[in-house]
Amino acid sequence: MSHTYKRVHKYYLSLDPSPEDLAHATALFLSYNSWTEAIVIRESSTFYTTFTRTLYDYHIKGDRFQIRLDDHLSDDQLFEMVAEVLHSEVRVIVVACGQLLAERIFRQARKSGLLNGRWIWILVESAFSTKDHGELHFPPGVLGLKLRRHGLDRSAVRSAVLFFANAMTHCSDLTSWTMDKDHLNYTSPVSCWFGPDERREAFANFVYNTICKIHVGELQYITASARMLLEI
């Protein structure tokens, strides 16, 4: 759960894949193919910085060779940096950046002789689009890894909220929330469907803090079933 979305709203929780999710998925893909080492060519954005750090810290062993690029680099500068791959014995290259920069990387990789079949190239997330048609932007044989985004409708959101509310009835923290002196006058059950008043604000704060506690493993449960429901 990323805290970088606080600038959107204090209770905002992004459903988009996090850089940690992408790093884990990339590691699973590498492990499945018995590739224990990889070079990461990445842009300097916060997302791909976190992705690379997570990938190296928790998943990839051995050489931690990474090349950090920016869009403002000239073609000559880009060529020199991409050609550094030739000095490594690692044959798996992960490209983590936007699509336009990825296309520039491959143009320089071709000039460097890095597309002769000796290296395995893997594009992740925004480095490629699954909706492209017509001219191919990348050479044949390049692998792509993109996390699937699940769409949500109103019924799915309602089901998730009911599931969460049911789990919270088994939490020890729920009693302290309902017995708080600021809420003793409220007779309605805990619900996210409160009107836009202080009750919904209080409930939203409770839910958000509960999710944060679950994330860091600090929440206390009354029953084992509560733990199963909340951490499923």
Helices and strands as residue ranges (DSSP letters): G 4-7, H 19-32, E 39-43, H 46-58, E 66-69, H 75-82, G 83-87, E 92-96, H 99-112, E 120-124, G 125-127, E 143-145, H 154-168, H 172-178, G 181-183, H 198-216, H 224-230
